[in-house]
Amino acid sequence: MKIVNYTELAVKNILNELFENFSAKPNYCDCQLCKSRAAAMALNDLRPRYVTSDAELMAAKASFQSPSENAALVAIVMDAIRKVLNEPKHNFKPLTLE
């Protein structure tokens, strides 16, 4: 059984694109921990959209392509990136699930 949260896919795609826009910022860091923290912060502010089929995936993708949905998603991801770069937590250990 395969279940995918399309919101997570969308956030990761936008996050990678937007992180580059912050490269001139003094605290800029694109390490995996900072990117993961920003993605987690953004995802906590968004509704998950779980899909199990290609048809559901296409419908979820289409919903994020509307100008208002896309703008809201970009704003939430940008806010998360700003928060992480303003308060980096490089002393955190990455999550390990055992």
N, CA and C of each residue as an Amber inpcrd file, in Angstrom:
protein
   294
   0.8570000  -1.1770000   0.0000000   0.0000000   0.0000000   0.0000000
   0.9020000   1.2380000   0.0000000   0.6040000   2.1480000  -0.8750000
   1.3860000   3.3920000  -0.9820000   0.4540000   4.5740000  -0.7170000
   0.8370000   5.3990000   0.2350000   0.1020000   6.6150000   0.5690000
   1.0930000   7.7710000   0.4940000   0.7050000   8.8220000  -0.2180000
   1.5850000   9.9740000  -0.4010000   0.8590000  11.2340000   0.0680000
   1.5690000  12.0640000   0.8210000   1.0510000  13.3700000   1.2060000
   1.5190000  14.3550000   0.1300000   0.6240000  14.7220000  -0.7710000
   1.0280000  15.6180000  -1.8660000   1.4830000  16.9720000  -1.3350000
   0.9420000  17.4130000  -0.2250000   1.3680000  18.6810000   0.3610000
   2.8650000  18.6370000   0.6560000   3.3620000  17.5160000   1.1480000
   4.7820000  17.3820000   1.4400000   5.6190000  17.4880000   0.1690000
   5.1730000  16.8540000  -0.8930000   5.8950000  16.9540000  -2.1650000
   5.9420000  18.3950000  -2.6540000   4.8100000  19.0890000  -2.5800000
   4.7370000  20.4790000  -3.0350000   5.6340000  21.3740000  -2.1950000
   5.6190000  21.1830000  -0.8790000   6.4570000  21.9990000   0.0140000
   7.9300000  21.7840000  -0.3010000   8.3530000  20.5430000  -0.4740000
   9.7590000  20.2680000  -0.7600000  10.1930000  20.8870000  -2.0820000
   9.3390000  20.8300000  -3.0890000   9.6880000  21.4440000  -4.3820000
   9.8450000  22.9500000  -4.2580000   8.8900000  23.5810000  -3.6140000
   8.9370000  25.0400000  -3.4570000  10.0910000  25.4380000  -2.5430000
  10.3060000  24.6850000  -1.4960000  11.3690000  24.9820000  -0.5430000
  12.7230000  25.0150000  -1.2440000  12.9980000  24.0290000  -2.0750000
  14.2850000  23.9990000  -2.7840000  14.4380000  25.1940000  -3.7160000
  13.3710000  25.5860000  -4.3730000  13.4280000  26.7550000  -5.2540000
  13.6450000  28.0380000  -4.4550000  12.9110000  28.1780000  -3.3580000
  12.9660000  29.4260000  -2.5900000  14.2350000  29.5790000  -1.7640000
  14.8090000  28.4790000  -1.3030000  16.0060000  28.5850000  -0.4710000
  17.0920000  29.3740000  -1.1890000  17.1720000  29.2210000  -2.4910000
  18.1820000  29.9410000  -3.2620000  17.9720000  31.4590000  -3.2020000
  16.7190000  31.9030000  -3.0540000  16.4300000  33.3360000  -2.9740000
  16.9700000  33.9590000  -1.6960000  17.2830000  33.1460000  -0.7110000
  17.7600000  33.6550000   0.5700000  19.2870000  33.5830000   0.6810000
  19.9770000  33.2470000  -0.4090000  21.4240000  33.0310000  -0.3440000
  22.2130000  34.2960000   0.0190000  21.6430000  35.4750000  -0.1780000
  22.3410000  36.7110000   0.1740000  22.1240000  37.0890000   1.6420000
  21.2380000  36.3830000   2.3240000  20.9450000  36.6780000   3.7290000
  22.1480000  36.2910000   4.5950000  22.4750000  37.1090000   5.6010000
  23.6650000  36.8460000   6.4240000  23.6760000  35.4550000   7.0740000
  22.5430000  34.9750000   7.5440000  22.4850000  33.6870000   8.2330000
  22.2400000  32.5280000   7.2770000  22.3890000  32.7540000   5.9860000
  22.0190000  31.7370000   4.9980000  22.7160000  30.4080000   5.2670000
  21.9370000  29.3660000   5.2790000  22.4480000  28.0110000   5.4230000
  21.4920000  27.0910000   4.6860000  22.0320000  26.2650000   3.8280000
  21.1540000  25.3380000   3.1160000  21.4700000  23.8860000   3.4810000
  21.9140000  23.7020000   4.7260000  22.1880000  22.3400000   5.1730000
  20.8660000  21.5640000   5.2720000  20.9780000  20.2610000   5.2940000
  19.7910000  19.4050000   5.3110000  18.9390000  19.6420000   6.5570000
  19.5720000  19.9130000   7.7040000  18.8130000  20.1520000   8.9280000
  17.9600000  21.4170000   8.8010000  18.5340000  22.5010000   8.2740000
  17.7670000  23.7420000   8.1100000  16.6200000  23.5430000   7.1200000
  16.8830000  22.8420000   6.0280000  15.8260000  22.5840000   5.0510000
  14.7310000  21.7100000   5.6500000  15.1110000  20.7080000   6.4200000
  14.1230000  19.8210000   7.0520000  13.2780000  20.5800000   8.0660000
  13.9280000  21.4440000   8.8600000  13.1740000  22.2370000   9.8390000
  12.1790000  23.1620000   9.1550000  12.6110000  23.8060000   8.0630000
  11.7110000  24.7090000   7.3330000  10.5450000  23.9200000   6.7390000
  10.8150000  22.7690000   6.1720000   9.7420000  21.9420000   5.6070000
   8.7570000  21.5220000   6.7010000   9.2700000  21.0980000   7.8450000
   8.3930000  20.6720000   8.9460000   7.5350000  21.8320000   9.4480000
   8.1450000  23.0190000   9.5760000   7.3690000  24.1830000  10.0280000
   6.2470000  24.5030000   9.0460000   6.5690000  24.5030000   7.7700000
   5.5560000  24.8040000   6.7550000   4.4560000  23.7460000   6.7630000
   4.8440000  22.4830000   6.8230000   3.8470000  21.4040000   6.8040000
   2.9260000  21.4510000   8.0160000   3.4380000  21.9100000   9.1390000
   2.5890000  22.0350000  10.3350000   1.5320000  23.1150000  10.1750000
   1.7410000  24.0360000   9.2380000   0.7640000  25.1020000   8.9890000
  -0.1610000  24.7940000   7.8170000   0.0110000  23.6430000   7.1940000
  -0.7810000  23.3000000   6.0100000  -1.6040000  22.0290000   6.2480000
  -2.6760000  21.9220000   5.5010000  -3.5150000  20.7330000   5.5650000
  -2.8940000  19.6410000   4.7030000  -2.7200000  18.4430000   5.2600000
  -2.1780000  17.3600000   4.4360000  -3.1770000  16.9410000   3.3600000
  -2.6660000  16.4890000   2.2460000  -3.5180000  15.9780000   1.1590000
  -2.9760000  14.6230000   0.7500000  -3.5130000  13.5930000   1.3870000
  -3.0520000  12.2370000   1.1350000  -3.7240000  11.6780000  -0.1060000
  -2.9320000  10.9930000  -0.9170000  -3.4400000  10.3880000  -2.1440000
  -2.9400000   8.9590000  -2.2490000  -3.7200000   8.1440000  -2.9580000
  -3.3540000   6.7410000  -3.1290000  -3.3650000   6.3020000  -4.5900000
  -3.7290000   7.2100000  -5.4950000  -3.7850000   6.8480000  -6.9120000
  -3.2680000   8.0100000  -7.7530000  -2.9570000   7.6980000  -9.0070000
  -2.4980000   8.7410000  -9.9220000  -3.5680000   9.8050000 -10.1440000
  -4.8250000   9.3860000 -10.1980000  -5.9160000  10.3500000 -10.3980000
  -6.0040000  11.3190000  -9.2210000  -5.8890000  10.7960000  -7.9980000
  -5.9120000  11.6590000  -6.8170000  -4.6940000  12.5810000  -6.7930000
  -3.5530000  12.0560000  -7.2340000  -2.3350000  12.8580000  -7.2880000
  -2.5060000  14.0340000  -8.2510000  -3.0870000  13.7740000  -9.4040000
  -3.3140000  14.8440000 -10.3860000  -4.3020000  15.8920000  -9.8450000
  -5.3120000  15.4470000  -9.1400000  -6.2870000  16.3830000  -8.5650000
  -5.6280000  17.2590000  -7.4960000  -4.8000000  16.6520000  -6.6550000
  -4.1020000  17.4160000  -5.6200000  -3.1410000  18.4160000  -6.2610000
  -2.4310000  17.9600000  -7.2740000  -1.4990000  18.8400000  -7.9790000
  -2.2320000  20.0170000  -8.6060000  -3.3800000  19.7540000  -9.2070000
  -4.1700000  20.8240000  -9.8330000  -4.6340000  21.8420000  -8.7990000
  -4.9800000  21.3740000  -7.6130000  -5.4560000  22.3140000  -6.5860000
  -4.3490000  23.2690000  -6.1590000  -3.1050000  22.8110000  -6.1660000
  -1.9920000  23.6810000  -5.7910000  -1.5850000  24.6140000  -6.9260000
  -2.0750000  24.3600000  -8.1220000  -1.7060000  25.2170000  -9.2450000
  -2.6120000  26.4260000  -9.3840000  -3.6800000  26.4820000  -8.6080000
  -4.5140000  27.6850000  -8.6600000  -3.7030000  28.8390000  -8.0710000
  -3.8390000  30.0340000  -8.6300000  -3.0260000  31.1660000  -8.1570000
  -3.1420000  31.4240000  -6.6530000  -4.3430000  31.3250000  -6.1060000
  -4.4980000  31.6250000  -4.6820000  -3.8600000  30.5390000  -3.8100000
  -4.0350000  29.2810000  -4.1530000  -3.4270000  28.1820000  -3.3900000
  -1.9060000  28.2460000  -3.4750000  -1.4030000  28.4900000  -4.6750000
   0.0390000  28.5540000  -4.8650000   0.6290000  29.7200000  -4.0830000
  -0.0080000  30.8640000  -4.1200000   0.4900000  32.0370000  -3.3950000
   0.4970000  31.7740000  -1.8880000  -0.5490000  31.1380000  -1.3840000
  -0.6140000  30.8200000   0.0440000   0.4950000  29.8380000   0.4220000
   0.7120000  28.8440000  -0.4190000   1.7590000  27.8600000  -0.1580000
   3.1390000  28.5150000  -0.1490000   3.4180000  29.3450000  -1.1310000
   4.7120000  30.0370000  -1.2080000   4.9050000  30.9270000   0.0180000
   3.8790000  31.6350000   0.4310000   3.9820000  32.5230000   1.6000000
   4.3080000  31.7310000   2.8640000   3.6640000  30.6000000   3.0500000
   3.9050000  29.7720000   4.2440000   5.3160000  29.2050000   4.2250000
   5.7730000  28.7400000   3.0670000   7.1320000  28.1930000   2.9620000
   8.1660000  29.2970000   3.1740000   7.9450000  30.4740000   2.6000000
   8.8820000  31.5960000   2.7930000   8.9700000  31.9860000   4.2600000
   7.8440000  32.0150000   4.9370000   7.8290000  32.3550000   6.3570000
   8.6280000  31.3240000   7.1620000   8.4570000  30.0560000   6.8340000
   9.1970000  29.0000000   7.5300000  10.7030000  29.1370000   7.2880000
  11.0970000  29.4280000   6.0620000  12.5230000  29.6050000   5.7540000
  13.0910000  30.7780000   6.5440000  12.3630000  31.8880000   6.5760000
  12.8250000  33.0640000   7.3400000  13.0320000  32.7040000   8.8140000
  12.0700000  31.9930000   9.3950000  12.1730000  31.6170000  10.8150000
  13.4000000  30.7470000  11.0630000  13.6330000  29.7850000  10.2000000
  14.7830000  28.8860000  10.3750000  16.0910000  29.6530000  10.2140000
  16.1780000  30.5110000   9.2070000  17.4220000  31.2430000   8.9870000
  17.6730000  32.2830000  10.0720000  16.6120000  32.8100000  10.6650000
  16.7850000  33.7700000  11.7550000  17.1420000  33.0890000  13.0680000
  16.8020000  31.8060000  13.2010000  17.0980000  31.0520000  14.4140000
  17.5800000  29.6530000  14.0700000  18.7780000  29.5430000  13.4950000
  19.2680000  28.2060000  13.1430000  19.5060000  27.3740000  14.4090000
  19.2730000  26.1090000  14.3110000  19.4380000  25.1950000  15.4540000
  20.3930000  24.0710000  15.0490000  21.6230000  24.4270000  14.7560000
  22.5740000  23.4340000  14.2870000  23.0090000  22.4620000  15.3660000
  22.6450000  22.7330000  16.6140000  22.9730000  21.7990000  17.6830000
  21.9290000  20.6870000  17.8110000  20.8300000  20.7590000  17.0520000
  19.8270000  19.7070000  17.0660000  20.3920000  18.4770000  16.3660000
  20.0630000  17.3160000  16.8830000  20.4520000  16.0870000  16.2100000
  19.3180000  15.6850000  15.2770000  19.6530000  15.2000000  14.0800000
  18.5910000  14.7780000  13.1450000  17.7230000  13.6800000  13.7590000
  16.4950000  13.6430000  13.3630000  15.5320000  12.6630000  13.8450000
  15.9250000  11.2670000  13.3880000  15.8980000  10.3510000  14.3200000
  16.1070000   8.9380000  13.9710000  14.9440000   8.1460000  14.5430000
  14.2960000   7.4200000  13.6950000  13.1760000   6.5880000  14.1360000
  13.6660000   5.1570000  14.2920000  13.5630000   4.6680000  15.4870000
  14.0190000   3.2980000  15.7230000  12.9100000   2.4610000  16.2900000
